[in-house]
Amino acid sequence: MWHWRTRPRTIAALLPRHSRHPPSQRPSIASALEPLYNLPPRKHSMAETIRVGIIGAGWPGTAHAKGYQAAGGFKVVAVADLIPSRRKALRDELGIAREYASADELLAGEPLEAVSVCLPTHLHAPVACSALRAGRHVMCEKPPALDAAEARQMHNAAVKAGKVLMYALQRRFGPAEQAARMAIDKGYVGEAYHARAVWTRTRGIPRGTGWFTHKEKSGGGALIDIGVHMLDIAWNLLGQPRPASAFGITHSRFRSLLADDATYDVEDAAFALLRFDGGKSIELAATWAINQPPTQNGTVCRIYGTSGAIEVYTPAGPVLYRDFAADGTCRQNPLKTPRLAGHAALMRHFRDCIHGKATPSAGAAQGVTLMQMIDGIYRSSRSGKSVKL
Ligand SMILES: NC(=O)c1ccc[n+]([C@@H]2O[C@H](COP(=O)([O-])OP(=O)(O)OC[C@H]3O[C@@H](n4cnc5c(N)ncnc54)[C@H](O)[C@@H]3O)[C@@H](O)[C@H]2O)c1
C-alpha cells in the first residue's frame, strides 16, 4: 500500500506523530502495523475490551456502532434513543444486547467504560459532562457544542474526571485527508501556509428530528454543521496554528425551501477568512443552500505551501503538486491513501487514547479552539468587522 518513494524506512516512522511516546507507553509493533497494513483487528482480552453505549440512534449513532465493531477492542452493549423504532433498528442490525429509552437511563443502568454522544447539539455538553462525571470516556458528535463556553465546560469535565473526550470529526481520518497529512509531515509542500476549504450544497438543508434549523438547539446553520468539518480538516492540515482573528459573513436566504413552519433562525451560507499566529490563513465557505448547479455540490480542500500544494479531493484521489517551473507548470503526484479510514480509524484512535497509547488528535482542547473560531465568525458577521480570537 505504500508507494516506493514514500515507504517509511523505520518502525518509528510508521507510528503516527502523536504516538511517539516514552518507551514505557509505546504501542507494540503489532498494534502500530495493524492500521497501516489493514491487518484484521488484533484479538483483545476480555479485560482490554471496552464496553460502549450509543446514545442517539440516527445516522451518526449507527456509523459509530459500526466503527467500533470494525476497529476491534470494543463491544457495543447498549443503545439509547427516545424513538423506539430507531433504537430497535440499530439493536437488531448489530445485535446489541440492551436498549434504553433515554440518555439518562442508559448512563444510570449500564456499567460502561465509554459512550458515544450522537444527540442534537444542545445536548452534547450536558450529556457528555454527566457521562464524564460518571467515569465514562466520551466520543461526542460534531460540532463539539453550541459555543466555546460549553466546549470549555466539557474540556474541564474531562480533565477533572481524567477521562478521554474526543469529537467525531471523522473526515479528518478520511483516506484522502490522512494521505494529505502524511505528505505534509514529510515536507512535500514546504511550509503549508494557506488553505481553501469549501463544502457547498445547492439544496441540502438538514432536518433531522427538527432541531437543525433552530439556533437554540443547533448553535447555528451551515457553518457549525458542515463548515466545522472543513474548518477542522484545513486547520489540522496547517498544523493546528493558534487562531488570531476572523472575518466572516453569513446569509439566511432559503427559508422558503422548507415546506413546514419549522423555526428557521440560522444561516444557510457562511463565508470567512481566518488568520493565525505566524501568518497562516484559511478561507472557508459552507452552504446548505445556494443558487449553483448541483454539479458544483461537494467539497474542496486545497493546501498551499512554500514549495508545493495538495488538492485533497479529486475524482482520482488526493494529488500533490510540486517542482513548480517559472511559468507555474508542475509535476502532479497522486498520493497513496491508507485503507483504514473514516469511523473505523476514528474509533481505533479513540481506543488507543483510552489505553494511554495515543493523545487525542481531535480532543477536548481542539474542540474549544474550533468553537472559538466558529463563535468568532458569527461575531464578525453580526458586527461587520474583523474580530480578535
Ligand atoms: N459526523 C458527521 O458527519 C455527522 C453527520 C450527521 C450528524 N452529525 C451530528 O450528530 C448529532 C445527531 O444528529 P442526527 O442527524 O442524528 O440528528 P437526529 O435529529 O436525526 O437524531 C437525533 C436522535 O437523538 C435522539 N435523542 C434526542 N434526545 C435524546 C435523549 N435525551 N436520549 C436519547 N436519545 C435522544 C432522538 O430521538 C433522535 O433519534 C448532531 O450533533 C449532528 O451534528 C454528525
The ligand as a Gaussian input file, in Angstrom:
#p B3LYP/6-31G(d) Opt

LIG

0 1
 N      -20.064000      13.401000      11.943000
 C      -20.954000      13.565000      10.971000
 O      -20.618000      13.504000       9.783000
 C      -22.383000      13.823000      11.342000
 C      -23.407000      13.599000      10.404000
 C      -24.726000      13.848000      10.807000
 C      -24.998000      14.326000      12.081000
 N      -23.965000      14.562000      12.949000
 C      -24.198000      15.079000      14.313000
 O      -24.814000      14.041000      15.090000
 C      -25.706000      14.607000      16.035000
 C      -27.102000      13.987000      15.843000
 O      -27.537000      14.275000      14.502000
 P      -28.668000      13.408000      13.775000
 O      -28.582000      13.723000      12.345000
 O      -28.617000      12.002000      14.212000
 O      -29.976000      14.085000      14.400000
 P      -31.431000      13.436000      14.501000
 O      -32.341000      14.519000      14.937000
 O      -31.752000      12.686000      13.244000
 O      -31.259000      12.321000      15.645000
 C      -31.061000      12.648000      16.990000
 C      -31.525000      11.441000      17.798000
 O      -31.289000      11.731000      19.184000
 C      -32.385000      11.161000      19.901000
 N      -32.475000      11.813000      21.222000
 C      -32.765000      13.109000      21.497000
 N      -32.710000      13.327000      22.824000
 C      -32.386000      12.141000      23.403000
 C      -32.177000      11.721000      24.747000
 N      -32.296000      12.563000      25.776000
 N      -31.844000      10.425000      24.961000
 C      -31.716000       9.547000      23.934000
 N      -31.912000       9.899000      22.644000
 C      -32.241000      11.173000      22.379000
 C      -33.584000      11.439000      19.016000
 O      -34.675000      10.609000      19.353000
 C      -33.012000      11.164000      17.644000
 O      -33.187000       9.820000      17.247000
 C      -25.656000      16.111000      15.803000
 O      -24.749000      16.686000      16.689000
 C      -25.138000      16.253000      14.381000
 O      -24.440000      17.458000      14.171000
 C      -22.693000      14.302000      12.588000

